[in-house]
């Protein structure tokens, strides 16, 4: 093995369930600290996307599960704004708040303690009616509605294909997709409740989010591929994350697949 067995065992132990009762007794929630906000400072232009009631083309759930595959080759066909809206809502839309001071948010994707520590950023290269650039999904704009507003953060990176390829550890195929979703984590949202047991919970939640995104893409006749291998420093720098209180944890190119898998 290239790594010592003791190190491997430590990482295996991380996957096991910790003593939650102790962790939660020592959490900031237990100490009466106010919960972290789901809103953040905005500096860009807000754009409301069209409704997406006609975006889904696969209505049979067994067919949807049968069709889902990781796709790494995309056509030049543009995505629609409706498709982008449904994709974002399916992973992060806020259906309603619950608890004192709106302590929890309920969304299409599950999250331990309803903490939802993730944010969705999008590099848009080819979406009909949307200027290429970098965007962020703001789910707080339409609580309880099947509507989506995104914030335009700026222009695309110079030498986009090369930049995204470098960000995604040399995976050049990903830069050919109409969009790439970059998912960031704001860990304190979960740590506030679960303290030092939060990190394991967040990784489980990340899997839920990735599956929702992939199934939603498939339901619209699109393809996607979850990417866990990326250059942490380059991705964090590209979106101005500080790598401590917010950092990249996942990426997902989405587009029309060149061919269907068997």
DRENTI-249908 format. One record per residue (C-alpha): z, y, x. Coordinates in steps of 0.1 Angstrom, whole numbers. Each point is the difference from the previous one (the first is absolute). Layout:
BEGIN
@up->Z; north->Y; east->X;
...
***
This chain:
BEGIN
@up->0; north->0; east->0;
@up->-7; north->35; east->12;
@up->33; north->13; east->-14;
@up->35; north->-14; east->7;
@up->14; north->-23; east->-26;
@up->31; north->22; east->-3;
@up->-22; north->30; east->-9;
@up->-19; north->-21; east->-26;
@up->33; north->-12; east->-15;
@up->13; north->36; east->-3;
@up->-32; north->10; east->-19;
@up->4; north->-31; east->-22;
@up->35; north->10; east->-8;
@up->-12; north->34; east->-11;
@up->-19; north->-17; east->-28;
@up->32; north->-16; east->-13;
@up->20; north->18; east->-27;
@up->28; north->21; east->14;
@up->34; north->6; east->-17;
@up->-11; north->27; east->-24;
@up->35; north->7; east->-14;
@up->13; north->13; east->33;
@up->-31; north->20; east->7;
@up->0; north->16; east->-34;
@up->37; north->9; east->2;
@up->-8; north->20; east->32;
@up->-31; north->16; east->-14;
@up->-5; north->37; east->-7;
@up->-4; north->-8; east->-37;
@up->35; north->-15; east->0;
@up->13; north->31; east->18;
@up->-13; north->23; east->-27;
@up->-28; north->15; east->21;
@up->-28; north->14; east->-22;
@up->-31; north->-22; east->-1;
@up->-30; north->10; east->20;
@up->-27; north->18; east->-19;
@up->-34; north->-15; east->-9;
@up->-16; north->34; east->3;
@up->-11; north->15; east->33;
@up->-13; north->33; east->13;
@up->-37; north->5; east->-8;
@up->-24; north->22; east->18;
@up->-34; north->-11; east->-12;
@up->-23; north->3; east->-30;
@up->8; north->-22; east->-30;
@up->-28; north->-19; east->-17;
@up->4; north->-19; east->-33;
@up->-22; north->-31; east->-1;
@up->-17; north->-12; east->-32;
@up->17; north->-26; east->-23;
@up->-7; north->-36; east->9;
@up->0; north->-19; east->-33;
@up->-35; north->-14; east->7;
@up->5; north->-8; east->37;
@up->9; north->-36; east->-4;
@up->-28; north->-25; east->-3;
@up->18; north->-33; east->5;
@up->23; north->-5; east->-30;
@up->9; north->-37; east->4;
@up->31; north->-4; east->21;
@up->-9; north->-35; east->12;
@up->-34; north->13; east->10;
@up->16; north->29; east->18;
@up->22; north->-23; east->21;
@up->-29; north->-22; east->7;
@up->-22; north->29; east->12;
@up->25; north->17; east->23;
@up->-9; north->-3; east->36;
@up->5; north->20; east->32;
@up->-33; north->18; east->5;
@up->-11; north->15; east->33;
@up->-37; north->9; east->-7;
@up->-9; north->28; east->-24;
@up->-32; north->15; east->-14;
@up->-8; north->37; east->2;
@up->7; north->4; east->-37;
@up->24; north->28; east->-8;
@up->32; north->-5; east->-19;
@up->6; north->20; east->-32;
@up->29; north->23; east->-6;
@up->10; north->-22; east->-29;
@up->3; north->-30; east->23;
@up->20; north->20; east->25;
@up->23; north->12; east->-28;
@up->7; north->-35; east->-13;
@up->6; north->-14; east->35;
@up->26; north->27; east->7;
@up->18; north->-2; east->-34;
@up->2; north->-38; east->2;
@up->21; north->3; east->32;
@up->20; north->32; east->-4;
@up->-3; north->15; east->-35;
@up->34; north->10; east->-14;
@up->4; north->-14; east->-35;
@up->35; north->15; east->-6;
@up->32; north->10; east->17;
@up->34; north->-16; east->-7;
@up->36; north->7; east->8;
@up->20; north->31; east->7;
@up->-21; north->27; east->17;
@up->-31; north->-22; east->-2;
@up->14; north->-23; east->26;
@up->-26; north->-28; east->-5;
@up->-37; north->-1; east->-7;
@up->-18; north->-27; east->-18;
@up->-36; north->-7; east->10;
@up->-27; north->-28; east->-3;
@up->12; north->-15; east->33;
@up->36; north->-13; east->4;
@up->24; north->13; east->25;
@up->36; north->-10; east->8;
@up->24; north->24; east->-17;
@up->-30; north->19; east->-14;
@up->0; north->19; east->33;
@up->-37; north->1; east->7;
@up->1; north->12; east->37;
@up->-38; north->1; east->4;
@up->-26; north->28; east->-1;
@up->-38; north->-4; east->-3;
@up->-24; north->20; east->23;
@up->-37; north->-4; east->-3;
@up->-29; north->7; east->24;
@up->-29; north->7; east->-23;
@up->-35; north->-6; east->15;
@up->-21; north->-8; east->-30;
@up->13; north->7; east->-35;
@up->-22; north->15; east->-27;
@up->9; north->36; east->-8;
@up->27; north->2; east->27;
@up->-3; north->18; east->32;
@up->5; north->-22; east->31;
@up->34; north->6; east->14;
@up->37; north->-11; east->2;
@up->20; north->-2; east->-32;
@up->34; north->-10; east->-12;
@up->9; north->-14; east->-34;
@up->27; north->20; east->-19;
@up->14; north->-22; east->-27;
@up->25; north->26; east->-12;
@up->-27; north->21; east->-17;
@up->-6; north->-24; east->-29;
@up->32; north->-19; east->-8;
@up->-5; north->-23; east->-29;
@up->-38; north->6; east->-1;
@up->-29; north->-20; east->12;
@up->-13; north->30; east->20;
@up->-3; north->6; east->37;
@up->2; north->31; east->21;
@up->-7; north->0; east->38;
@up->7; north->27; east->26;
@up->-27; north->8; east->24;
@up->16; north->3; east->35;
@up->-30; north->8; east->21;
@up->-34; north->-10; east->13;
@up->-9; north->-34; east->14;
@up->8; north->-8; east->36;
@up->-27; north->10; east->26;
@up->-21; north->-31; east->9;
@up->15; north->-17; east->-30;
@up->-13; north->-36; east->6;
@up->14; north->0; east->36;
@up->33; north->16; east->-10;
@up->7; north->-24; east->-29;
@up->-11; north->-30; east->21;
@up->25; north->11; east->27;
@up->27; north->5; east->-26;
@up->-6; north->-35; east->-13;
@up->2; north->-18; east->33;
@up->-37; north->-1; east->6;
@up->-10; north->-14; east->-35;
@up->-33; north->19; east->-2;
@up->-10; north->-15; east->-33;
@up->28; north->18; east->-18;
@up->-15; north->34; east->8;
@up->-31; north->-9; east->-20;
@up->20; north->-1; east->-33;
@up->-3; north->29; east->-25;
@up->37; north->5; east->2;
@up->29; north->-13; east->21;
@up->35; north->1; east->-14;
@up->28; north->6; east->25;
@up->34; north->-8; east->-13;
@up->30; north->18; east->14;
@up->37; north->-9; east->-4;
@up->28; north->25; east->-5;
@up->29; north->-25; east->8;
@up->29; north->21; east->-11;
@up->-10; north->-3; east->-36;
@up->10; north->-37; east->2;
@up->27; north->4; east->27;
@up->18; north->24; east->-23;
@up->8; north->-30; east->-23;
@up->-2; north->-30; east->23;
@up->11; north->14; east->33;
@up->-8; north->-24; east->29;
@up->-13; north->-26; east->-24;
@up->-28; north->22; east->-12;
@up->-26; north->-8; east->27;
@up->-5; north->-36; east->-12;
@up->-2; north->11; east->-36;
@up->-27; north->26; east->9;
@up->-22; north->-26; east->17;
@up->2; north->-21; east->-31;
@up->-9; north->30; east->-21;
@up->-30; north->7; east->23;
@up->-14; north->-34; east->-9;
@up->3; north->8; east->-37;
@up->-19; north->33; east->5;
@up->-27; north->-16; east->21;
@up->-6; north->-27; east->-26;
@up->-3; north->26; east->-28;
@up->-25; north->19; east->19;
@up->-22; north->-30; east->8;
@up->1; north->-13; east->-36;
@up->-8; north->34; east->-13;
@up->-30; north->3; east->24;
@up->-12; north->-34; east->-11;
@up->4; north->9; east->-37;
@up->-25; north->29; east->6;
@up->-26; north->-22; east->18;
@up->11; north->14; east->34;
@up->13; north->-17; east->31;
@up->29; north->8; east->23;
@up->19; north->-14; east->30;
@up->36; north->6; east->9;
@up->5; north->10; east->36;
@up->33; north->-4; east->18;
@up->-14; north->4; east->35;
@up->-4; north->37; east->9;
@up->9; north->25; east->28;
@up->33; north->14; east->-12;
@up->-1; north->31; east->21;
@up->-36; north->9; east->-10;
@up->6; north->-5; east->-37;
@up->32; north->19; east->-1;
@up->-15; north->29; east->20;
@up->-31; north->1; east->-23;
@up->22; north->7; east->-30;
@up->27; north->20; east->17;
@up->27; north->-26; east->-5;
@up->30; north->4; east->23;
@up->2; north->-39; east->5;
@up->38; north->1; east->-9;
@up->4; north->13; east->-36;
@up->-36; north->-9; east->-9;
@up->-24; north->-24; east->16;
@up->-32; north->-20; east->-7;
@up->7; north->-36; east->-12;
@up->-33; north->-13; east->-15;
@up->-37; north->8; east->-4;
@up->-26; north->-11; east->-25;
@up->-38; north->8; east->1;
@up->-16; north->-2; east->-34;
@up->-37; north->-2; east->-11;
@up->-28; north->-20; east->-15;
@up->-2; north->-33; east->18;
@up->-33; north->-10; east->15;
@up->2; north->-35; east->-14;
@up->23; north->-21; east->-20;
@up->20; north->-27; east->17;
@up->-2; north->-36; east->-11;
***
